[in-house]
Amino acid sequence: MTRLPVPLLSMLAFVLVWALAAMIAGSPNTLPTPWTVARLTLAELASGELLFHLSATLARTVAAFIIAMAVGSALGLWLGTNRRADAWGDPWLVGLLNLPALVTIVLCYIWIGLTEVAAIAAVAINKIPLVATQMREGARALDPALRDMARVFGLSPGARLRHVVLPQLAPHFAASGRTGIALIWKIVLVVEFLGRSNGVGFMIHQYFQLFDVARVLVYAISFVAVMLAVEMLILQPWQRRATRWRRP
Amino acid sequence: MRVAITRKAWGEAVILRDIALEIGPQDAVALLGPSGIGKSTLLRIVAGLDTAWEGSVTGAGRIGMAFQEPTLLPWRSVRDNLTLTTACSTAEADTLLRAVGLPDAGPRFPNTLSLGQARRVSLARAFAMRPDTLLLDEPFASLDREAAARMQALLLDLLRDHPARLLIVTHDPMEAARLATRIITLGGSPATLRGDRSLDDLPADRSEERIARIAATA
């Protein structure tokens, strides 16, 4: 017998528990069986609906992710290396960290309008303070001995950034990236639920109004599958590569 | 090289005061004194790492430095550590690694090295700068006695092949006696020059007995 990898077995166990629960409940409207959901998923795939809405959500997730990582990193580095900026910026950061996602979304829609820009801005604003906080920690932990070394050996500013500073920040960047992508797509769904006319969140809104649990699950699980693929095929390999020097 | 430090303070506390030194291009100077006296501060001033002081340092030329800790970039191979920080060629890097007794270390990552090996890479990196002035800040501290002696012999070999002005900070009179042509002692508070003694023979010619005698009077 060939041995299955543990993550796969773990996912199979989940489906098994779900199937059992669905059979015990015996109420397809509340908890449909895995095969009902699978059949509907194939139907939505065949009609092109699923891929259309998945790609809309994925595009918003990627856009908000890139903006949040870029702005958050720059902000975090600035606060982490400049004491005066940190003193001024810290209360803002704490305030933003505690601002509920819903408030940002509603205000963005009211102030900017029910547009794509407002949707992506709302998501990015939710994530920026988290990235900034983590990157600030990274900037504070920069090794002064390596900084001195770079100075004595006369490294150019570009070389210092590339060979001395960025490698020290990479683990913080990777960590905030991995937690970021999970948070961002959840907020993207709320944004779509409240004010977009496509995307997974919009479809969940539609089927929620029809109380169609099966189709809500189709869209939710499909997007979770996409994010699992992103995690395993892009983020984890990249993080392993960036930290390979740690392993002897 | 001329070093003239009129005053160096940390906040209110004056650390160094009225220090004037002239160090010739072939001098090997050991800077001796109890720990905490300001030897490392003096070295950091010469290296240009400290800016809040009064005075001037001129004529140091190109500087190569080895710190108390090896301070290698952990995410780069040993060879990259030499070529990236000093702009020496790969061939020069490999030659220096052979010279410090680590011919196979080039592709390895620093965390696979022992402390002694990492120190040797750090020394090779300082020489890879082709320095006019070599600054060493207790580069052999926390090594056992045999390892330290091997490193000292290695340093003398490297200096013979790559002549440079040497300024080494140490608290160990034996180390000073093994390496220096001139021993400078710091003392007092704030620290000033207490002794400046030129030795008339080269370190390589010294017997153990002579080294012990120099150390005893240093």
HADDOCK unambig.tbl for C-alpha pairs under 7 A between the chains (distance, minus, plus):
assign (segid A and resid 145 and name CA) (segid B and resid 71 and name CA) 6.52 0.50 0.50
assign (segid A and resid 146 and name CA) (segid B and resid 71 and name CA) 6.03 0.50 0.50
assign (segid A and resid 148 and name CA) (segid B and resid 49 and name CA) 6.62 0.50 0.50
assign (segid A and resid 152 and name CA) (segid B and resid 47 and name CA) 6.39 0.50 0.50
assign (segid A and resid 153 and name CA) (segid B and resid 85 and name CA) 6.09 0.50 0.50
assign (segid A and resid 153 and name CA) (segid B and resid 86 and name CA) 6.29 0.50 0.50
assign (segid A and resid 155 and name CA) (segid B and resid 85 and name CA) 6.38 0.50 0.50
assign (segid A and resid 245 and name CA) (segid B and resid 74 and name CA) 6.75 0.50 0.50
assign (segid A and resid 245 and name CA) (segid B and resid 75 and name CA) 5.03 0.50 0.50
assign (segid A and resid 245 and name CA) (segid B and resid 109 and name CA) 6.44 0.50 0.50
assign (segid A and resid 248 and name CA) (segid B and resid 111 and name CA) 6.42 0.50 0.50
assign (segid A and resid 248 and name CA) (segid B and resid 112 and name CA) 5.49 0.50 0.50
